[in-house]
Amino acid sequence: MTTPTPNARPWRATILTLYPEMFPGPLGASLSGSALARGDWVCEARDIREHGLGRHRNVDDNPAGGGAGMVLRC
């Protein structure tokens, strides 16, 4: 096992999601949860709907070539 470096910055995970309230969720359990509690890593959930378009803040669109499915807008 390795010991944490005293002045090391924690590893940062930024999660882009429609449901930021669901995190850390399962990432807060078991080994990852212990590391999160120790401050070895930081979980930041960002709501992508803040950047959506229109009245309903849409973040998805039809594929450019047509066909089934949806794609996320960038």
Secondary structure, 3 states (H helix, E strand, C coil): CCCCCCCCCCEEEEEEECCHHHCCHHHHCHHHHHHHHHCCEEEEEEEHHHHCECCCCECEECCCCCCCCCEECC
